[in-house]
Structures are given as C-alpha cells and as structure tokens.
C-alpha cells in the first residue's frame, strides 16, 4: 500500500519504535550531519580550484574560442550546404550533407546512429571524427548500437550536462522505442536532435512493420517537442539549424528514404518560411483551394495544383506545426484563412489531427491503415498518392459538396 499512499501517523510511530528510531519528525542522524558538514570545505575548495583553472585557461586563445563555442546560443554565420533546385535528393541524404557541413563549424556537435549509419547518413561524420571511447575521448561519434531508448536517454543526459549538442539517428518507426526518453527530454527542456529517417510507406519492401503510419502524429502529441517534416533538402538544412538553436525544446526531424525534388525557393525564403513553421510555396490571389502538405507530399501537392489549372490554388509547406502555432494570429489567418477557401491536407500518415486546419468540410489525403510490402512507387499507386489519383479524389470531394 505504501507504493501509492503514505503511512498514517500510527504506522509511522510503530515503524520507528520497531527500528529504534526517535519519534522526532524529519529526524536526521547526527552521523549523517557530521559527514556532510565535513565535506563542505573540500567541496568549496574544489569549486574555487575549478574557477581558477577556468580563469587561467581563458588566457589561452584556443581555449577561449572553444569555451565561447560551447556556450554559443545562436549561429548567425553558419554556412549552409548548397542544393540544386530541380534535382531529386532524399531528405535523409540532405541531413547527412548538412551534418557534414555544420560539424566542421560547430565542434561541440556530437552524436551517432543506432547501428544505422549507412541508412541515416551519419557515416561520413563517424569516419571523419572517430568514435568516442574510453581510450579516445576526442571522438565525436557515439556508436550507440541497436539501443534506441538508451541512445535517447544518453542524449538527454549529455544535453543536461551542457556544453555539447547531441544528435541521434534511427528509423521513424523505432521512435516508439525511444518514447519514454523523448517525453522526459521534453519535460526537462533538453536541446537534443532526433533524426528519424524512412518516414512513410516509401520504406517499401520492409513492409508494414517498418512503415510509419501513426508516428508523426504521435510525436506531435508530445508537448514541448518540435516535430519537423521538411519538404526538400533546403528545408532539411534549415530545420537542422533551428534544432541547434532550440535550447529548451527537443527536436525531431522526420526524413524521407526516397528522393524528393529540391524546390525553387531561395535559401533565404526557405529560412524565413521554415522559421514560421508554414509558408506558401505555390500561390495565387484569393485561392479557392489551399493545400496543406508536409515532407514528401509537398511536391505531390504542387504537382496536383499545377494539374488543376482551372482552380485557384495555394500550396502551403508546413514543416513544423509547433512553430506555426507560435506565430501571430494575423500570420496564421493570412496563410490559412478560416473562410473563403477549402483546405486539403497531404501527409503520408494518419489523418487524425488535420481537422484542426482543414475544418469540417475539408479533405484529408492520408493513410488510416497499415502499409504493405512492395516497392514504394507501387504502394504510392495502390494507396492513392499519385497526382492523378489525388486530383480525382479532390474533384470527387468538391462534387459531393454541391
């Protein structure tokens, strides 16, 4: 019974009598008091010695630079990797390219993968900076092994210690293994970055056990967790930087296995848009339809919009719900007006939650069932994630409202 409720006063009294303890409340044995008080001077001297070491070391320019680095809060001069518009690149590969670029500029960025280096594209980082081990404390790659939950828990501990920015990679479907540590990281306001690749049925032949369906929404349900699902390589790089600068909110980047088109937007426009959580990537005045899309479905939404040239359509890339919700009401209403346009969501996952943005008359393009084992392109055809099939579904929905 004591697991869920305190002992009543009579039970406490009887227990103390049984153990030979005084009935005094909040009793602290004299031996304990003496032990801790005897350590005060040692601990005070140790603290002063540490401060003296810091003051002395700060006279060394190299140390001073490193010390400022580990206490840096923003990275305004960070140089981004470049990606050519119109080419196709998986956002997991864009993450790897961004990691390689940023790691050279941020020496306190450390992390690794749960035994998925080739799939998570953290291999270059591991090769260049080496493994951290008991014999080599200079290594920056953490060889976590197939241990998703300990990886996430260790990242929290590293972040709470301070001075280092940890990241960890695995498949999105394995976020379930990490969930207790993800939740604690959000409670403890840890600056950690979770890389979750293979973010939809496009995983392909591995089948439904490895194809995330409910995972994006399940992560969005965790308070104080920024969930990013970037549309292309440029958005991925910007999401990465925002995660680095998010000091009291953990970040999760949901990334594709398959190649997706690099959008035409400039890096400056992408930075501005992603920082707001959502922005238009295909627009017109007074739209009749507003497509709200995340990740790989942004390019699909744009393709459908271009096909439906008899309609006035705005396409919104929505990489981060949490950042969008933090924007002003004016911005949110200007991008997604409550009235005047039908809203249609595009995401290769459960439709649960999209009613917040599309309303009762909107349409959610998603998957409310588990996947199947087949090539990704075949599944896109089967599940209706092709431009012709999406257009047909939208026109059918519009017709049903007449």
N, C-alpha and C positions, 0 to 999 in steps of 0.2 A: 504493500500500500504506500510505502514511503516514496515509491517512484513517482507518484502523481500528486502527493499531498504531504505537507509537513506533519511531523509528530505533534500530537496535542501536548499541552504543558505537563500533564500527569505522566505521559510516556517519556518525555524528556527527563523529568525528575527521576523516574525509575531507572532509566538508562544510565544516568550519571551516578546514581547510587551503586548500580551493578559494576560500573567501571572504576569506582572510587574517585570520581571527579567532584570538585566543588560545585555547589548549586549556583554559583555566580554566573550571571548571563554574560555572553561574549568573553568567556574565560580564555585567557592566553597564558600558557605555562611560562614561568619565569625563565626557563632554559631557552625557550624559543626567542623571547625578547632579547636576552643576552646575546644569543647567536647572531641575530640580525643587526643589533646595535654594534657588535664588534666589527662588522664589515663596513660600517659607514665610512670610516677613514680610508680604507682600502679602495672602496668604490669612488670616493671623491678624488683621491689621488690619481686613480686610473683615468677619470674624466679629464682632469687637468692635464695629464700627460698626453692624452689624445688631442686635446685642443692645442697644446704646444707643438705637437707633431704636424698638425694641420697648418698652423701659423708658419712653421719653418718650411714645410714643403711648398707652401704657396709662393715662396720666393723663387722657386724653380718655375720657369715659364711653361715647360711642358706639363708639369703637374697642374699649374693654374688653368691652362687651357682645358685639360681633362676634367678638372673639378667643376669648371663652369659648364662643361658639356653635360655632365650627369645631372646638373640642376637646371638645365635649359627647359623651358616650358613651351616654346613655340619654335618653328623652323621656317622663318620667312624667306631665307635664302636657299632653301632646299632645291636642288636641281632635279627636275623630273626626267624620266626616260622619255624618248620620243617614239611615237607610233604613227604609222602612215594611214591616213583616212582611206577607207575603201578596201583595205586589206582585211583578212579574217584572222583573228587570234583568240584562242581560249583565254578567258579572264584568269584562269589559274596560271597560264604562262605569263600573262601580264603581271600578275602578282610576283612571280619569280624574277622577272626583269626589273620590277620596281624594288624588290628586296635587294637585288644585286647593286642597284644604283644608290639606294638610300643607305645601305650598310657601310659603304665607303665613306659616307658623310656623317654617319651617326655611330660612333664607336661603341656606344653603350646599348646598341640594339642586339639582343641575343635571343636564341630560340632554336627550334628544330621541328621535327616531324615525328609522329607516332609510327615510325617504321614505314613511311610512305614518301620518302624523299623524291623519287622519280615522279610520282603522281602529283605531289604538292609543289613541285618545282622549287624545293629548298636545297637541292643537291649542290648547286654552284656555291651557295653560302657555306655549306658544310665543308666542301673541298678547299675553299679559299681561307676560311678562318679556323678550321680544325675543330676537333671535339674537345669540350671541357671535360677534364678528368682529374683524378686525384694526383696524377703525375704532371698534368699540364693545365694550370689554372688560367692560362691565357686564351684557351679555345673559346669560341663564341657559339659553336653549335652544340646543342644539347641533344644527345642521342636518347630520346625518351623510350624507344622501343614500343611494343604493342601495349601501351598503357595509357589510354586516353584520359581516364579520370585522374591518375597521378600526375599526368602532364599538366592538366588544367589546374590542379591543386598546387603543383610546384610553381606554375606561373603566378598564381595569386601570392604565394609566399615571396617570390622574387620581387614582385611589384610592391608589396607591403614593406619589404626591407628598404627599398628606394635605391635610386641611382642607376638602375637598369630597366630597359623596356623589353619585356618578354613577349615572344610570339610562339604559337604552336599550331601545327597543321595536321589535319586528318580529313576524312570524308565527312560530308554533312550528315549522312545517315548515322554516323557514330557520335554526333552531338549528344545523343541520348545517354551514352556512357559518361559524358562529361557533366551532365546537368547539375548534380549537386554542387560541383565546384564552380560552374558557371553562375549559379544562383548566389553562392557565397561571395564570388568576385563582385557581383553587382551590389550585394549588401555592403561589402567592405570598400566599395568605390575604387577598385583596382584598375590601374592603367595596364591592361593586357589586350593582346590582339589574337583572336582565334581565326585561323584560316580554315574554312570549310569548303573543300572542293567537291566536284561531282554532285552538283546541286539539284539535279532533276532527273526525270526519266531518261534523259540523254546519256546517262551512265551506260545504258544499252544492255549488252548480253549478261551482265552480272545479275540482272533481274530484280524483282520487287524487294528482295532483302536489302539491296544496296541502292535502291532508287528512292530518294527523299520525296515524300508527299506532304506530310503534315509538319515537317521540321521548321520551315521558315516561320510559319505562324506560331509554332510552339516556342521558338526563340523570342519572337516579338512579344509574347505574353509575359516574359520576364521583365519586371520593372528595372529601370536604370541599366539597360543593355542596348547599345546602338547596333542594330542589325542592318548591314549594308548588302545590297544585291546589285552590284554595278552592271550597267548595260554593255560596257565595252572596256577596252584596255585603258583609255584615258580616265574613265570614271574609276576604274580599279586603283590607279595610281593616286587619285585624289582621295578616295576612301582610305587608302593606306596612310596618307599623311594626316587626315583627320583623326584616325585612330591613334597615331603617335602623339597628337596634341590633346587627346581626350584624357585629362588627368584624373577625373573622378567617375568615369563611366567606361566599363569594358566595351570592347568592340568585337563583332563577329562579321567576317567577310565571307559571303556565300558566292562561290565561283564556279564557272562552267567547266565541264570536261571538253565540250565541243567548241570549235571556232565560232566566233560571232563577229559581225562587221564592226570595224572601227568607225565611229560616227564622224561626221564632217565638222562638228563643233570644235572651236579652238580650245586650247588648254585653259585659257583664261575664262572662257564662257563655261567650260566644264567645271572649273573650280568654283565659280560663282553659283552655278546651278546645284552641284552636289552639296555644297555647304548649306544650302537651303533645304536639302532633303528631297526636293522635287522641282522640276523645271520643264519648260516646253522644249522639245527637240524638233517639232514639226508643227507649224502654227498657221493660223488664219484669223481674220477678224470675225467676231460673233459666231463661234463654232456651233454647229448643230450637234456634233458628237465629240466627246472628249474621251480619248483612250488613255487609261492609266496603266502603265506597264513597269515591270521591274526586270532586271537581268536580261537574259537571252530573249525575253519576249518583247523588249523594246524594239528591236529590229523587225520582229514579226509585226508588231503594231504599225510601224512605219510603212512596211510593205502593204499591209491591208489598207492603210489610209491612202496611199498612192493609187491603189486599185479602185477605191471607191471615190473616184474623182467627181462624182455627181453630188457628193456631200461635202459640207464644210467641216473639217476635222482638225482637232488639236491633239497631238500626241505628247503625253507627259511622261518623262522618265522619272521614276520615283525610287531612287536607290535606298533611301532611308526614311521610313515612316517617322521615326523618333525625332529626327532633325526637322522634318516638315511640320510636325505637331508643335514644335517650339517656335515656329515663325509667327509673325503678326497675323491677326485675323484678316487684315487688308490683303496681305500677300496670298494667303490661302484662298480667300474668296476670288481674288483676281485670276488665280491659276485654275481653280476648280470651283466655279460658281455654283451656288446651291440650286439655282433655277436657270432655265433657258437652254440647257444642253443636256442630252442624255450621256450618262457616264458608263463606260465599259472597261472592266479591268482585265488585264492579261497577266497571268502568272502560272507557271507550270507547277502548281501545288494546290492544296485545298482552297476552296473559295471562302471558307469561314473567315469572317472579319472584313471582307471587302465591302460589305453593305455600309460600313462607316462612310465610304466615299462615293459609292455608286447609287445609294438610296434604294427605295423600294421598286422603282421602275427600271433600274439599271440592269446590266447584264455582266455576269462574271464568267470569263473564259478561264477555266482551271481544270483540275483533276481531283475529283472526290472519290477516288478508288485507288487501289494499289496498281503498280505498274506490271510489266511483263518482261520476259527475257527475249530480246530481239535487238537488232541494230537500232540506234537512236532514231535515224531517219524513218525507219519503218514504224516505230512507235509514234512519231510525230504525225504520220499519216493516219494511223489507227486511232489515236486519241484526239484528232481534230486540230492539231497545232501546225497547220499549213495555211497560207494566206487564202486560198480558195475556200477551204472549209470554214475558216473563221469568218470570212465575208458572208458566206451563205448563212451561217448561224446568226450573224448580226442582222442581216436583212430579214430573216425569218422572225427575229425578235421584234424588229421595228414594225413588221406587218401585223404581228399579234396585238399591237397596241392601238391599231387604227380602229 
